[in-house]
Amino acid sequence: MTIETLQSICHKLPGVAEEIKLGEHLCFNVGGKSFLFTYPDGVPPSASFKVPAEDFEEIISKEGLEPQPYIARYKWVLARDISSLSEKEWEHYIRQSYRLIADKLPGKIKKELGL
């Protein structure tokens, strides 16, 4: 699994933009809100994504996944090694995180993005 694969998955979704945050995190946004944080320079590369509140405990119990420090209360999950998930799993989690963020955008922004 590579950062480029995650990048490719993200760019299949409408209205996605990339941004560098905190100096070294490649983030993927929709409507100005992040739905995936990656740390490409980490060894191994890592990534964080949002999950539904009702699924959080089950997801963080999986091998390789844990609560994201500082923002776990918002149901963000950290994959310390992006290779701990398959491409199919990444597609699921990225789409799910995208939808959770996009659904909370104001109507005007959704309309502008064609969501």
C-alpha positions in Angstrom: 0.0 0.0 0.0 1.3 3.5 -0.9 0.3 7.1 -0.3 -0.2 7.3 -4.1 -2.8 4.6 -3.9 -4.7 6.5 -1.1 -4.3 9.6 -3.2 -5.8 7.9 -6.2 -8.8 6.6 -4.2 -9.4 10.1 -2.8 -9.3 11.8 -6.2 -12.1 9.5 -7.5 -14.5 11.4 -5.2 -16.1 14.7 -6.2 -14.7 18.0 -5.0 -11.6 16.6 -3.4 -8.6 18.9 -2.8 -5.2 18.3 -1.3 -3.4 20.4 1.2 -0.3 20.2 3.4 -1.2 20.8 7.0 1.0 21.1 10.1 4.0 21.3 7.8 4.2 17.6 6.9 0.7 16.0 6.6 -0.8 15.5 3.2 -4.5 16.0 3.8 -7.5 15.4 1.6 -10.4 17.8 1.9 -14.0 18.2 0.7 -15.5 21.7 1.0 -12.5 22.8 3.0 -12.9 20.0 5.6 -10.4 17.2 6.0 -11.6 13.6 5.7 -8.1 11.9 5.4 -4.8 12.9 7.0 -1.7 11.1 5.8 1.9 11.3 7.0 3.8 10.2 3.9 7.3 10.8 5.4 6.6 8.5 8.4 8.3 5.2 8.5 6.1 3.5 7.9 3.6 6.0 6.3 0.5 6.4 8.4 -3.0 7.8 7.8 -6.1 8.9 9.9 -9.8 8.9 8.9 -13.2 9.5 10.5 -15.6 6.7 11.2 -19.2 6.5 12.4 -19.5 6.8 16.2 -21.4 3.5 16.4 -18.5 1.7 14.7 -15.6 3.3 16.4 -14.9 0.7 19.2 -15.1 -2.2 16.8 -12.8 -0.5 14.3 -10.1 0.4 16.8 -10.1 -3.2 18.0 -8.7 -4.3 14.6 -5.1 -5.1 14.2 -3.1 -2.0 13.2 -5.8 0.5 14.0 -6.1 2.7 17.1 -7.7 6.0 18.3 -6.1 9.0 16.7 -4.4 11.0 19.5 -6.1 14.3 20.2 -9.1 13.8 17.9 -10.3 10.3 18.9 -13.2 12.0 20.7 -14.4 13.0 17.2 -14.1 9.3 16.1 -10.9 9.5 14.2 -8.9 6.3 13.7 -5.1 6.1 13.1 -3.5 3.4 10.9 0.1 3.6 12.1 1.1 1.7 8.9 -1.1 2.2 5.9 -0.2 -1.4 4.8 -2.2 -2.7 7.7 -5.3 -2.3 5.5 -6.0 -3.7 2.1 -6.8 -1.4 -0.9 -10.4 -2.6 -0.7 -10.5 -1.7 3.1 -9.0 1.7 2.3 -11.6 2.4 -0.4 -14.3 1.6 2.1 -12.9 3.7 5.0 -11.9 6.7 2.7 -15.4 6.8 1.1 -17.0 6.5 4.5 -14.9 9.3 6.0 -15.6 11.4 3.0 -19.3 10.9 3.3 -19.3 11.7 7.0 -17.6 15.0 6.4 -19.4 15.9 3.2 -22.8 15.3 4.7 -22.2 18.0 7.3 -21.2 20.7 4.8 -23.6 23.6 4.4 -26.1 23.2 1.6 -24.5 26.0 -0.5 -21.1 24.3 -0.5 -22.6 20.9 -1.3 -24.4 22.5 -4.3 -21.2 24.2 -5.5 -19.4 20.8 -5.3 -22.3 18.9 -7.0 -22.9 16.7 -3.9 
